[in-house]
Amino acid sequence: MNVELHAKSDVGRVRRGNEDNFLVLELSKQQTWTATDGSPALKELSKFELGQKGLVLVVSDGMGGALAGDVASRMAVDSVRDMILGTDSQEGCDPETALVDCLKNATVFANRAIHHKSQEDSRCAGMGATFTGAAVHGDLLDLVQVGDSRATLSAKIRSVWQPRTSHSYSSWSTSAKSARRKPKLTCFEM
C-alpha cells in the first residue's frame, strides 16, 4: 500500500493557543513526526510504501476551556510514541503483539499519565484531550478513539465513512479492501 501523508494544524478563530498534536510513526524504519517537532515531515514520511511492521497515526486535541489542554495532547502523543517504540528505560511493544493491541495499551497508558499529571500538578488540574489513533498493518486499519474526535476514511471521494462515537473509548477494525472499491487508499483524515 502506498501512503501519502500531509498534516497541518490551525489554532482556529476562538482560542489563542493551539492545543492540537499529531504523531506519524512509521514502524519499519522507526521514524516519527509530531506536531511538537514543529518541522515539516521528513521526505521519507510524506510518501512511502507501507512497511511490514506498519504505521501508527494519532491526532490529539486538548480540551478547549480546560487548563493545560496543550500539555495533555502532547503527553498523549509522546506517551503513545514511547510505549510503542520504547525508550532507554523501557521496552517498546512486543513484535508478537497485534499493532492495534499495542495502540490500545499505549492509549490506556497515556490516559493514566495525563490523569496522574492533572492530579499532582495544580496548573494542570482537569486537563484532558481527545484522541484518535490509527494502526495500519497489512491491509487492516484499526482505530482507537477517546472523546468526541472522529476519523473519516474516504477513497477517491466516492464514499465517506465516519464512525459515530462520542465521548467514550471505542475501537473498531476494518479491512482496507472492504472499506473501498479502488485499490489505492487516497485519503485518511482525522
C-alpha positions as CSV (number, residue, x, y, z in Angstrom):
1,M,0.0,0.0,0.0
2,N,1.3,3.4,-0.9
3,V,1.0,6.1,1.8
4,E,1.0,9.8,1.3
5,L,0.8,12.0,4.4
6,H,0.1,15.6,4.9
7,A,-0.5,17.2,8.3
8,K,-1.4,20.7,9.3
9,S,-2.9,22.3,12.4
10,D,-4.6,25.6,12.9
11,V,-5.4,27.5,16.1
12,G,-8.8,28.5,14.7
13,R,-10.7,31.7,15.5
14,V,-11.7,31.2,19.1
15,R,-8.6,30.2,21.1
16,R,-5.2,32.0,21.4
17,G,-3.1,28.8,21.7
18,N,-3.1,25.7,19.6
19,E,-3.8,22.5,21.5
20,D,-3.6,20.1,18.6
21,N,-0.9,17.5,18.3
22,F,-0.3,14.6,15.9
23,L,2.0,11.7,15.6
24,V,3.2,9.8,12.5
25,L,5.1,6.6,13.5
26,E,6.5,4.5,10.7
27,L,7.5,1.3,12.4
28,S,9.6,-0.5,9.8
29,K,12.1,2.4,9.8
30,Q,11.2,3.6,13.3
31,Q,10.8,7.2,12.0
32,T,8.5,9.7,13.7
33,W,7.0,13.1,13.0
34,T,5.0,15.0,15.6
35,A,3.3,18.4,15.7
36,T,5.5,19.3,18.7
37,D,8.6,18.9,16.4
38,G,7.4,22.0,14.6
39,S,9.1,20.9,11.5
40,P,7.8,19.7,8.2
41,A,7.6,16.0,7.6
42,L,10.8,14.1,6.7
43,K,10.8,13.5,3.0
44,E,10.7,9.7,3.8
45,L,7.4,10.2,5.8
46,S,5.5,12.2,3.2
47,K,5.2,9.5,0.6
48,F,6.3,5.9,1.1
49,E,5.4,2.2,0.7
50,L,3.8,0.8,3.9
51,G,6.4,-1.4,5.6
52,Q,5.9,-4.8,7.1
53,K,5.7,-3.5,10.7
54,G,3.0,-1.0,9.9
55,L,2.1,2.6,10.6
56,V,0.6,4.4,13.6
57,L,-1.2,7.8,13.1
58,V,-2.5,9.8,16.0
59,V,-4.4,13.1,16.4
60,S,-4.9,14.5,19.8
61,D,-6.7,17.8,20.6
62,G,-6.5,19.4,24.1
63,M,-9.9,20.0,25.6
64,G,-10.9,23.6,25.0
65,G,-11.6,25.6,28.1
66,A,-9.7,23.2,30.4
67,L,-6.4,24.0,31.8
68,A,-3.3,22.7,30.0
69,G,-5.0,21.1,27.1
70,D,-1.8,21.6,25.1
71,V,0.1,19.6,27.7
72,A,-2.5,16.8,27.7
73,S,-2.4,16.4,23.9
74,R,1.4,16.5,23.8
75,M,1.5,13.9,26.6
76,A,-0.9,11.7,24.7
77,V,1.2,11.8,21.5
78,D,4.5,11.4,23.3
79,S,3.3,8.5,25.6
80,V,2.0,6.6,22.6
81,R,5.2,7.0,20.7
82,D,7.3,6.0,23.7
83,M,5.1,3.0,24.6
84,I,5.2,1.6,21.0
85,L,8.8,2.3,20.2
86,G,10.2,2.1,23.7
87,T,12.7,4.4,25.4
88,D,16.1,3.9,27.1
89,S,14.4,2.8,30.3
90,Q,11.6,0.6,28.9
91,E,11.0,-1.8,26.1
92,G,8.6,-1.0,23.3
93,C,5.7,-3.1,22.1
94,D,6.3,-6.8,21.7
95,P,6.6,-7.6,18.0
96,E,4.4,-10.6,18.5
97,T,1.5,-8.4,19.8
98,A,-1.0,-7.1,17.2
99,L,-0.4,-3.5,16.4
100,V,-3.9,-2.4,17.4
101,D,-3.4,-4.0,20.8
102,C,-0.1,-2.1,21.2
103,L,-2.0,1.1,20.3
104,K,-4.8,0.3,22.8
105,N,-2.3,-0.3,25.6
106,A,-0.4,2.8,24.8
107,T,-3.7,4.8,24.8
108,V,-4.6,3.5,28.2
109,F,-1.1,4.3,29.5
110,A,-1.4,7.8,28.0
111,N,-4.7,8.3,29.7
112,R,-3.3,7.3,33.1
113,A,-0.3,9.5,32.7
114,I,-2.5,12.5,31.8
115,H,-4.8,11.8,34.7
116,H,-1.9,11.4,37.1
117,K,-0.3,14.7,36.0
118,S,-3.6,16.5,36.4
119,Q,-3.8,15.2,40.0
120,E,-0.3,16.1,41.0
121,D,0.2,19.5,39.3
122,S,-2.4,22.2,40.1
123,R,-1.5,24.0,36.9
124,C,-2.8,21.0,35.0
125,A,-5.9,20.3,37.1
126,G,-8.7,18.9,35.0
127,M,-6.7,18.8,31.8
128,G,-7.7,16.3,29.1
129,A,-7.5,15.7,25.4
130,T,-9.4,13.8,22.7
131,F,-7.6,11.1,20.9
132,T,-7.9,9.3,17.6
133,G,-5.3,6.7,16.7
134,A,-5.0,4.5,13.6
135,A,-3.0,1.3,13.4
136,V,-2.3,0.4,9.7
137,H,-0.8,-3.1,9.2
138,G,-1.0,-5.1,6.0
139,D,-4.5,-4.4,4.6
140,L,-6.0,-3.7,8.0
141,L,-6.9,-0.3,9.5
142,D,-7.8,-0.3,13.2
143,L,-8.9,2.8,15.0
144,V,-8.8,3.7,18.7
145,Q,-10.8,6.7,19.9
146,V,-11.2,8.6,23.1
147,G,-13.5,11.6,23.3
148,D,-15.5,13.3,20.5
149,S,-12.9,13.4,17.8
150,R,-13.7,11.3,14.7
151,A,-11.8,9.6,11.9
152,T,-13.0,9.8,8.4
153,L,-12.0,7.3,5.8
154,S,-12.6,8.1,2.1
155,A,-11.4,6.5,-1.1
156,K,-11.3,8.7,-4.2
157,I,-14.1,10.7,-2.6
158,R,-16.7,8.2,-3.9
159,S,-17.8,7.4,-0.4
160,V,-17.0,8.7,3.1
161,W,-17.4,6.5,6.1
162,Q,-17.4,8.2,9.5
163,P,-18.0,6.2,12.7
164,R,-20.5,7.9,15.0
165,T,-19.0,7.5,18.5
166,S,-18.8,10.3,21.0
167,H,-17.3,10.9,24.5
168,S,-16.3,7.2,25.0
169,Y,-13.5,4.8,24.4
170,S,-14.1,2.9,21.3
171,S,-12.2,0.6,19.0
172,W,-13.0,-0.9,15.6
173,S,-11.3,-2.5,12.7
174,T,-11.9,-2.8,9.0
175,S,-10.1,-4.3,6.1
176,A,-8.8,-1.7,3.8
177,K,-10.1,-3.8,0.9
178,S,-13.7,-3.8,2.3
179,A,-13.6,-0.1,3.0
180,R,-13.0,0.9,-0.5
181,R,-13.6,-0.2,-4.1
182,K,-10.4,1.3,-5.6
183,P,-7.0,-0.4,-4.9
184,K,-5.4,2.7,-3.6
185,L,-6.4,4.4,-0.3
186,T,-6.2,8.1,-1.2
187,C,-7.4,9.9,1.9
188,F,-7.4,9.3,5.6
189,E,-8.5,12.3,7.6
190,M,-8.5,12.5,11.4
